[in-house]
């Protein structure tokens, strides 16, 4: 398996975002229930969308292309 492990809260700003418990309405993914009300913790959503570009994204894409029979495991810690 290809594993992406994300760190948890690191500093005061992360803790404040965690405590606010604000949620972001996210776009309905393909194949999901149309009109579904999908929400994610705002801090986690922002962190995840940052990974859509840059080194993490490129590394995951390359690994999945190089090893098409591998699965992707996402995990985190807080």
N, C-alpha and C positions, 0 to 999 in steps of 0.2 A: 504494500500500500504506500501511497504518497501521503505524507502527514504534514498538515499545516497546523502548528500550535501557536496560539496568540496569547500574549501576556495579558495579565489582568491589570487592575488599577496600579498606576505607578506613582503618581504624585497627588497633590492637593487638588489640582484641576480635574483629574480623573475622578477623584472621590466626590467632588461637587457635582459633576455630571451624573454620576451614579445615584447620588442622593436626590437629585431633581426628579428622576423617574419620568422625564418627558418622553413622549412617544412620537414617532414620525410615521405618517401614513405612507406606505410604500406601493410602488406600482404593482399591479396584478401580473404575476409571472405567466408565461405561456402555459396553457394547459390547466391553469387554476380555475377555481369557480369564478365565472364572470361576475363582476360587481362585488366581489368579496372584499371585506374590510380588513386588509392586512396591515398590521402595525408592528414596528420594531422599536426597541429601546433606542432613543436618539443617538446616544454615544456609541452604541454598538453599530448602528446603521452607518454613521459617519465614518467610523473606522473601517467598516467593510467596503464602503464605496471608495475609500482612498486606495484600497488594494486592487481596484479595477484597472489601475494603470501603474506602471513602474516596475521595479525589480521583482516584487513578490508575484505579480501577475505573470510577468514574462517567465520567471522560473517555473511556476506551476504549469503554464502552458507548454513549455519545452519538455518538462518531465512527463506530462500526460501524453504528449505526442510521441515521445521516445519510448514510453512504456504503456501502450494502449490497453493492455490487459490488467493494469493496476487500477485499484480504486482510489478515491480521494477521501481521506479522513480529516475532518475539521474538528479541532478541540481548542479549549481555552481554559483559562484559570483566572479567578478573581479573588 
